[in-house]
Amino acid sequence: MADTTEEIFLTEIDEPAEAMRSDIGREEIFELANDIKKNGLINPITVRLKNGRYEVVAGHRRLLAHRYGGMPAIRCIVRELSDDDAFSIMTSENLARENVNPVDEATDTKRLFERQSGDLARTAAVLNRSRDWVSTRLLIADMQSDLKEALRSEKIKMGVALAFSKITNDTDRAAALQMAISQGASIVVANYIVAQWEAGLFGTALERIIADPNALDGERRVVMWRGSVDGKEHPATDMLSVLVWRENVGYIEA
């Protein structure tokens, strides 16, 4: 069946059964509605016949703009599509939008990846993206929820989130995340923190590995470090690593 272009009443059109995630708000939809009223609909939406009605495949926001703007009908391209084909088109259109949050990209990419039976190359081909791009979004899709939330709210960068996803201890990861958010950690600093954690020099693992070598068998004592400022001894487990620009060391020593 060849594609046709028709003017279809909104009452005959259903929103997609598997709508993509979207952060678009009511204000943006109203702005789009006003633009369509002023300049007309430049690109028709794509729909398919399903159960005697029409389902949106591409152009969900344009459909919402028509509904919010009180426009009774919309120009549509009617295509014959399978469920998998329709889902692929929806995903591609959603990821083609500007300023899509990486977490939303990851969610949509993983759903498509699963529909493609876990075929990385085929998923990349459908999205017209590199395999590395798809692999990175799959990592984000599977990362811990606290990192996803920080990434979604733009409190940390993608590289920082990917680095911290290697910290499997929830308490340690929360500490690293808070440090990154409060200090604006770069990817280099994030990787340094992860390297410390993997070596047992950061977080809860620190107390397990720093033991006094002079302690008797079966006795557990934590190594104490003497502070050069106050002259007092402090547990090594209470120490924090801080990166200092070499030219500022003199100020600290003073």
C-alpha positions in Angstrom: 0.0 0.0 0.0 1.5 3.3 -1.1 1.7 6.3 1.4 -1.1 8.8 1.2 -1.4 12.3 2.5 -4.8 13.1 4.1 -6.5 15.7 6.3 -7.7 13.7 9.3 -9.9 14.8 12.2 -8.1 14.6 15.6 -11.0 12.5 17.0 -9.9 9.7 14.7 -6.2 9.8 15.9 -4.7 8.1 18.9 -1.5 9.0 20.6 1.3 6.3 20.3 0.8 3.2 22.4 4.5 3.4 23.4 5.1 7.1 23.5 8.7 8.2 23.9 9.8 10.1 27.0 9.7 13.8 26.5 10.4 16.8 28.7 8.3 19.2 26.6 6.0 21.4 28.7 2.5 22.9 28.2 4.0 26.3 27.5 6.2 24.9 24.6 3.2 23.1 23.1 1.1 26.3 23.2 4.0 28.1 21.5 4.0 25.5 18.8 0.3 25.7 18.4 0.5 29.5 18.0 3.3 29.0 15.4 1.2 26.5 13.4 -1.8 28.8 13.5 0.4 31.7 12.2 2.6 29.8 9.6 0.7 26.6 9.0 1.8 23.0 9.5 5.1 22.8 7.5 5.6 19.0 7.9 2.6 16.7 8.2 2.6 14.1 10.9 3.0 10.4 10.2 0.3 7.9 11.2 -0.6 4.3 10.6 -3.9 2.5 10.6 -4.4 0.4 13.7 -7.6 -1.3 14.8 -9.7 0.9 12.5 -8.2 4.1 13.8 -5.0 6.1 13.2 -2.0 6.0 15.6 0.7 8.6 15.6 4.1 7.4 14.5 5.9 10.7 14.1 4.7 14.1 15.1 3.3 13.5 18.6 4.0 17.1 19.7 2.5 18.5 16.6 -0.7 16.5 17.3 -0.7 17.9 20.9 -0.3 21.4 19.6 -3.3 21.0 17.3 -5.4 19.7 20.2 -4.2 22.4 22.6 -4.8 25.0 19.9 -8.3 23.9 19.1 -7.5 22.9 15.6 -10.0 20.1 14.6 -7.9 18.3 11.9 -4.3 17.8 10.9 -2.5 16.8 7.7 -1.1 13.3 7.9 1.0 10.9 5.9 -0.6 7.5 6.3 1.9 4.6 6.1 1.6 0.9 6.4 4.0 0.0 9.2 4.6 -3.0 11.5 4.9 -2.5 15.3 8.7 -2.7 15.1 8.9 -0.3 12.2 6.7 2.2 13.9 8.7 2.0 17.1 11.9 2.5 15.2 10.6 5.7 13.5 9.3 7.0 16.8 12.6 6.5 18.5 14.6 8.0 15.7 12.4 11.1 15.6 12.5 11.6 19.4 16.3 11.3 19.5 16.6 13.8 16.5 15.1 16.6 18.6 17.5 19.2 20.0 18.5 19.2 23.6 17.3 15.7 24.4 18.5 14.8 27.9 21.1 11.9 27.9 18.9 9.9 30.3 15.9 10.1 27.9 18.2 9.2 25.0 19.4 6.2 27.0 15.9 5.0 27.9 14.7 5.2 24.3 17.8 3.6 22.9 17.6 0.7 25.3 14.0 0.1 24.4 14.9 0.0 20.7 18.0 -2.2 21.5 15.7 -4.7 23.2 13.3 -4.7 20.3 16.3 -5.4 18.0 17.0 -8.5 20.0 20.1 -7.0 21.5 21.8 -6.3 18.1 24.1 -3.4 18.6 24.9 -2.9 15.0 21.3 -3.0 13.9 20.3 -0.5 16.6 23.0 1.9 15.6 21.9 1.6 11.9 18.3 2.3 12.8 19.3 5.4 14.7 22.0 6.4 12.3 24.4 6.7 15.2 27.8 5.0 15.9 28.1 1.9 17.9 30.0 3.8 20.6 27.1 6.3 20.9 24.6 3.4 21.4 26.9 1.6 23.8 27.3 4.7 25.9 23.5 5.2 26.1 23.1 1.6 27.1 25.5 2.2 30.0 23.6 5.2 31.1 20.3 3.3 30.9 21.7 0.7 33.3 23.5 3.0 35.7 22.3 3.7 39.2 19.2 5.8 39.8 21.0 8.5 41.8 23.4 9.1 39.0 20.6 9.2 36.5 18.7 11.8 38.5 21.9 14.0 38.9 22.5 13.7 35.1 18.9 14.4 34.2 18.9 17.6 36.4 22.3 18.6 34.8 24.1 18.6 38.2 26.9 16.5 36.7 28.3 15.8 33.3 27.8 12.5 31.4 31.5 11.6 31.8 31.3 12.1 35.5 28.2 9.9 35.8 29.8 7.1 33.7 32.9 7.2 35.9 30.9 7.1 39.2 28.8 4.2 37.9 31.8 2.0 38.6 31.4 2.7 42.3 29.1 -0.1 43.4 28.9 0.8 47.1 25.9 3.1 47.5 27.3 5.0 50.4 30.6 5.6 48.7 28.9 6.6 45.5 26.7 9.1 47.3 29.7 10.7 48.9 31.5 10.9 45.6 28.4 12.3 43.9 27.9 15.0 46.6 31.5 16.0 46.3 31.2 16.3 42.5 28.0 18.4 42.7 29.3 20.7 45.4 32.7 21.2 43.9 31.9 20.9 40.2 34.1 17.9 39.6 35.6 17.4 36.1 35.9 14.1 34.4 39.6 14.0 35.3 38.7 14.4 39.0 35.9 11.9 38.8 38.2 9.3 37.4 40.7 10.1 40.1 38.1 9.5 42.8 37.1 6.2 41.2 40.7 5.1 41.0 41.0 5.9 44.7 37.9 3.9 45.4 39.1 0.9 43.4 42.4 1.0 45.3 40.5 1.1 48.6 41.6 4.6 49.4 38.2 6.3 49.4 35.0 5.6 51.2 34.0 2.7 53.4 36.7 0.4 52.0 39.3 2.7 53.6 38.6 1.5 57.1 39.0 -2.2 56.0 42.4 -1.9 54.4 44.2 0.7 56.6 45.2 -1.3 59.6 48.1 -0.8 61.9 50.8 -3.2 60.8 52.2 -3.3 64.3 48.9 -4.5 65.8 48.9 -8.0 67.3 47.2 -10.8 65.4 43.5 -10.6 65.9 43.7 -7.1 67.1 42.4 -4.3 64.9 43.7 -0.8 65.1 43.4 2.0 62.7 46.5 3.9 61.6 46.8 7.3 63.1 48.3 10.3 61.2 49.6 13.4 63.0 48.5 16.7 61.6 51.2 19.2 60.8 48.8 22.1 61.7 47.4 21.1 65.0 50.0 18.5 66.0 47.2 16.0 67.0 46.8 12.5 65.8 43.8 11.7 63.6 42.5 8.3 62.3 43.6 7.7 58.7 40.0 6.8 57.9 39.0 10.4 58.6 41.4 11.8 56.0 40.2 13.2 52.7 42.2 13.6 49.5 42.2 17.0 48.0 43.6 18.1 44.6 45.6 21.4 44.9 47.2 23.4 42.2 51.0 23.1 42.7 51.4 26.9 42.8 49.0 27.1 45.7 50.8 24.6 47.9 52.9 27.4 49.4 49.8 29.2 50.6 48.6 26.0 52.3 52.0 25.4 53.9 52.2 29.0 55.2 
